[in-house]
């Protein structure tokens, strides 16, 4: 009798472990994030805007690292390292924006990051003069009028992955004349989709691409993976 109970208990434990294996989401893969930030030129000089009461907290944002010049071409890119223009998927769109009098290109950034990172990444206007100090305003301070050392727009991009879905949140402050405006948006998306986040002053093009190899389609007669029925995880605010 005791042996039967032990055998039943062992089978129950094995079943429980199997259920846990099915229920736990697979580890998040690496993702490539590309962002283009631009202004609408027609609204840059005109319009009456009310100053925002709060600004995005840029102090805790992750800053992109510069790629090592000595790295071999085949070397793996470290997470949160700025990708070169040759690796940009949206370079054509950036050239069209830069060549149009209707828009002012602010920033074009691309990087790779782990899906489980879930940290805000700083995206700001690139200042050509290397001697100028970087702009990192305090969380409570107002963005000052644009000068050679002050960007016209800056903010953060936050990618959250809860398999099989993902969401991206942008939080920017942009100058409309001398008035700082906060522009925030959140969007659910899928790998490879191009999204356009629009505002009267600021526009953002973004694309998130999973770097995981595509899953092979099930062969005829095979059942779908049990993970397909697992509800997606929850995103944090």
Number of C-alpha atoms within 10 A of each C-alpha: 6 7 8 9 10 11 12 12 12 12 12 12 12 12 12 12 12 11 12 11 13 16 14 10 16 12 11 16 15 17 21 22 25 23 21 22 25 24 25 18 16 14 16 19 13 11 11 10 13 9 14 13 10 14 22 21 18 22 12 12 18 16 17 18 13 11 14 10 7 6 10 8 8 6 7 8 16 14 16 20 17 18 21 12 12 7 12 18 15 19 15 10 12 19 11 11 18 15 12 11 10 12 20 19 20 22 18 22 22 24 23 22 21 18 20 15 14 16 16 22 20 21 27 23 19 14 17 9 9 8 8 11 11 13 15 14 16 13 13 11 11 17 23 14 14 15 8 11 14 20 21 24 24 25 24 23 23 19 24 21 22 19 18 15 15 20 16 20 16 21 21 25 25 23 24 25 17 16 18 24 24 20 21 15 14 14 14 13 15 16 15 13 10 14 16 12 16 15 13 13 21 26 19 20 18 22 21 24 17 19 14 10 7 7 6 6 8 10 8 6 6 8 8 11 10 11 15 10 10 14 12 14 13 12 12 7 5
